[in-house]
Amino acid sequence: MDPREVHEKQDQLQLVDVREPQEWQAGRIPGSQWIPMDELSARIGELDQQHRVVTICRSGKRSGEMAEFLNGRGYRADNLDGGIRAWAEQGLPVRTPDGEQPGKVA
């Protein structure tokens, strides 16, 4: 899913960041939920099957795999095209997890 489209529809989507802790700490998409890739199968119950999920990683590879995983379990999931890197390149907001500082893509 294109970063601009995700940004415009963000209030209708569940954004799930599947990156590693150091990546999450460096910067995230405001409003996203952090569930590291290796925890997603154990924490899948935290997601609402009634709402579309968009998975996020740095470039879109890992999150693409996680979107496929979720689709195979009955969720409507899409991958953020180009990951958080493409999101940031389009000038969309990246913040630290506390929301206080501008974040960076790690």
C-alpha positions as CSV (number, residue, x, y, z in Angstrom):
1,M,0.0,0.0,0.0
2,D,1.4,3.4,-1.0
3,P,2.7,5.5,1.9
4,R,0.5,8.5,1.0
5,E,-2.6,6.3,0.8
6,V,-1.7,4.8,4.2
7,H,-1.3,8.3,5.7
8,E,-4.6,9.5,4.3
9,K,-6.5,6.5,5.6
10,Q,-4.5,6.0,8.8
11,D,-7.5,6.4,11.1
12,Q,-9.2,3.4,9.3
13,L,-6.1,1.1,9.5
14,Q,-4.1,-0.8,12.1
15,L,-0.4,0.0,11.5
16,V,1.8,-2.7,12.8
17,D,5.6,-2.1,12.9
18,V,7.4,-5.4,12.8
19,R,11.0,-4.0,13.1
20,E,13.6,-4.8,15.7
21,P,13.8,-2.8,19.0
22,Q,16.7,-0.5,17.9
23,E,14.8,0.4,14.7
24,W,11.6,1.2,16.7
25,Q,13.5,3.3,19.2
26,A,15.1,5.4,16.4
27,G,11.8,6.3,14.8
28,R,8.3,5.1,14.1
29,I,5.2,6.2,12.3
30,P,3.0,8.0,14.8
31,G,0.0,5.8,15.8
32,S,1.7,2.5,14.8
33,Q,1.7,-0.5,17.1
34,W,5.0,-2.3,17.7
35,I,4.9,-6.1,17.4
36,P,8.4,-7.4,16.4
37,M,8.3,-9.9,13.6
38,D,9.4,-12.8,15.9
39,E,6.5,-12.0,18.3
40,L,3.7,-11.6,15.8
41,S,2.4,-15.2,15.8
42,A,2.2,-15.2,19.6
43,R,0.6,-11.7,19.8
44,I,-1.7,-12.0,16.8
45,G,-4.7,-11.8,19.2
46,E,-3.9,-8.1,19.8
47,L,-5.1,-7.3,16.3
48,D,-8.7,-6.7,15.3
49,Q,-9.7,-8.9,12.4
50,Q,-12.4,-6.5,11.5
51,H,-9.9,-3.7,10.6
52,R,-7.4,-3.8,7.8
53,V,-3.8,-4.2,8.9
54,V,-0.8,-2.5,7.3
55,T,2.6,-4.0,8.2
56,I,5.7,-1.9,8.4
57,C,9.5,-2.5,8.3
58,R,12.4,-0.6,7.0
59,S,12.2,-1.4,3.3
60,G,9.1,-3.6,2.9
61,K,10.6,-7.0,2.7
62,R,10.0,-8.3,6.3
63,S,6.7,-6.6,6.5
64,G,5.6,-8.1,3.2
65,E,6.2,-11.5,4.7
66,M,4.2,-10.6,7.8
67,A,1.3,-9.3,5.6
68,E,1.3,-12.7,3.9
69,F,1.3,-14.4,7.3
70,L,-1.6,-12.4,8.5
71,N,-3.6,-12.9,5.3
72,G,-3.1,-16.6,5.7
73,R,-4.8,-16.4,9.1
74,G,-7.9,-14.5,8.0
75,Y,-6.8,-10.9,8.4
76,R,-7.0,-8.3,5.6
77,A,-3.3,-7.2,5.6
78,D,-1.2,-5.0,3.3
79,N,2.4,-4.1,3.3
80,L,3.6,-0.5,3.4
81,D,5.3,-0.2,0.0
82,G,9.0,0.7,0.4
83,G,8.7,0.5,4.2
84,I,9.3,3.4,6.6
85,R,12.1,4.5,4.4
86,A,9.7,5.4,1.6
87,W,7.3,6.9,4.1
88,A,10.1,9.3,5.4
89,E,11.3,10.0,1.8
90,Q,7.8,11.3,1.1
91,G,8.0,13.8,4.0
92,L,5.6,11.9,6.2
93,P,6.1,12.1,10.0
94,V,8.6,9.8,11.8
95,R,8.8,10.3,15.6
96,T,10.5,8.7,18.5
97,P,8.3,6.2,20.4
98,D,7.6,8.8,23.1
99,G,6.3,11.2,20.3
100,E,8.5,14.0,21.7
101,Q,11.3,14.1,19.1
102,P,11.6,13.8,15.4
103,G,12.7,10.2,14.6
104,K,14.9,8.7,12.0
105,V,14.9,5.6,9.9
106,A,17.4,3.0,11.3
